[in-house]
Amino acid sequence: MKGGRLRVGVLGATGVVGQQFVARLAGHPWFELAALFASPRSAGRRYGEAVRWQAGGELPVAAARLPVRTITPESPPEDCDLLFSALDAASAEALEPACVAAGLAVATNASAHRLARGVPLLVPEVNAAHAALLDARSGRGLLVANPNCATVGLVAVLAPLAARFGVEAVQVTTLQAASGAGYPGVPALDLLGNVLPGIPGEEEKLEREPRRILGRLAGGEIAEAPIVVSAQTHRVPVIDGHLLALSVRLGERASPEAVARAIDEFGQPLAPLALPSAPRRLLRRDDAADFPQPRLHAGGEGGMTVAVGRVRRCPLLDVRLSALVHNTVRGAAGGAILNAELLVRTGRLGVRR
Ligand SMILES: NC(=O)c1ccc[n+]([C@@H]2O[C@H](COP(=O)([O-])OP(=O)(O)OC[C@H]3O[C@@H](n4cnc5c(N)ncnc54)[C@H](OP(=O)(O)O)[C@@H]3O)[C@@H](O)[C@H]2O)c1
């Protein structure tokens, strides 16, 4: 890569998603972890002391030694080129634009600016072309967002269907993992041996974000896809992996076999770019009657593939199936890192001079 590795910081580094960033950035060929930020509760301590490590494996030694810093809209970091944001939406609201105004690139997981004009909401295999929204910006700073974690699984499996047959309507029911609520998240006594219906704000995101992601870039704006989504969400006592059960009305009739073939043939549209975090395939489909399961299949290709199964005829709409996405990886940190890699490879993001 020209110009050396980019210096990156993680906002919300002590949280569930922040830890995934730290884990995935250790040894990254293009990005060097330079700074870690969290709330004033954690600031002032070494990361290894401040964090309750949940991301699996060993906490990377170099990260453990870094001091945890705070950040305010008045003090964007000067020692970073790129920030990965795992802030809650309320904190992201003012902080992220302040960092962009200071010339930084921000790749965010927070929902605060996902639908803002000029902000690409990306799942790179699905809508990499939307990155061109950034080309109209005036300054050097930029903001790129990844979608809600369950939305990522939904649009991943809808993408080949939309391209081949068109998609008109979707009914989706989700079973979402505990880690999706962050740390410490939902109290154990509420969730263990139980299912909690209705995750605040989640159904609205599932119903709106796919329209934008599957929309068309025209004249510097996104023309949203006219897809109607009806979503029902549930929190379940699973650690990682959001399972989605969906029924789809297609634009043109297709057999379950033709739908399965479209999913199998989707492959990896980004392969020519050789992005370090891209899996060999976005979608992994299996014919087993009980596929996919969060505990067994959420971690495919390091959590970067979406597992798809049970493709069959739907007596109500046209076709129904199940999809599984690793919420903290493909649905969060892994997706954001892939977004940043796409921007680097397409010349939109580089070392700040
Ligand atoms: N969990 C998922 O699967 C998932 C998936 C996709 C997107 N997201 C989104 O990613 C973001 C992070 O989620 P999470 O699950 O990682 O949450 P989390 O575990 O609750 O972590 C939140 C992080 O934000 C920090 N923080 C809180 N208030 C702050 C402030 N005022 N200033 C600076 N830092 C502050 C916390 O620091 P302290 O430790 O010091 O309090 C912590 O590092 C959210 O926007 C969420 O919606 C999450």
The ligand as an ORCA input file, in Angstrom:
! r2SCAN-3c Opt
* xyz 0 1
  N     -23.229     -5.178     19.746
  C     -23.505     -5.377     18.466
  O     -23.679     -6.513     18.002
  C     -23.599     -4.210     17.525
  C     -23.756     -4.488     16.184
  C     -23.843     -3.419     15.278
  C     -23.787     -2.128     15.732
  N     -23.658     -1.901     17.065
  C     -23.567     -0.493     17.485
  O     -22.210     -0.276     17.878
  C     -22.162      0.680     18.940
  C     -21.447      0.062     20.125
  O     -22.181     -1.059     20.584
  P     -21.633     -2.045     21.713
  O     -22.537     -3.204     21.659
  O     -20.172     -2.245     21.578
  O     -21.918     -1.172     23.030
  P     -21.220     -1.270     24.491
  O     -20.695     -2.629     24.734
  O     -22.218     -0.716     25.440
  O     -19.971     -0.247     24.383
  C     -20.127      1.149     24.346
  C     -18.782      1.821     24.285
  O     -18.971      3.245     24.188
  C     -18.225      3.887     25.234
  N     -18.928      5.105     25.663
  C     -20.118      5.194     26.291
  N     -20.432      6.486     26.516
  C     -19.420      7.223     25.999
  C     -19.139      8.610     25.911
  N     -19.997      9.509     26.413
  N     -17.983      9.013     25.311
  C     -17.116      8.112     24.789
  N     -17.322      6.773     24.846
  C     -18.464      6.344     25.434
  C     -18.126      2.859     26.329
  O     -17.031      3.173     27.185
  P     -16.975      2.742     28.739
  O     -16.617      1.287     28.772
  O     -15.898      3.603     29.290
  O     -18.315      3.011     29.328
  C     -17.891      1.592     25.510
  O     -16.544      1.548     25.093
  C     -23.607      1.090     19.213
  O     -23.921      2.242     18.470
  C     -24.396     -0.109     18.699
  O     -25.714      0.238     18.331
  C     -23.558     -2.900     17.974
*
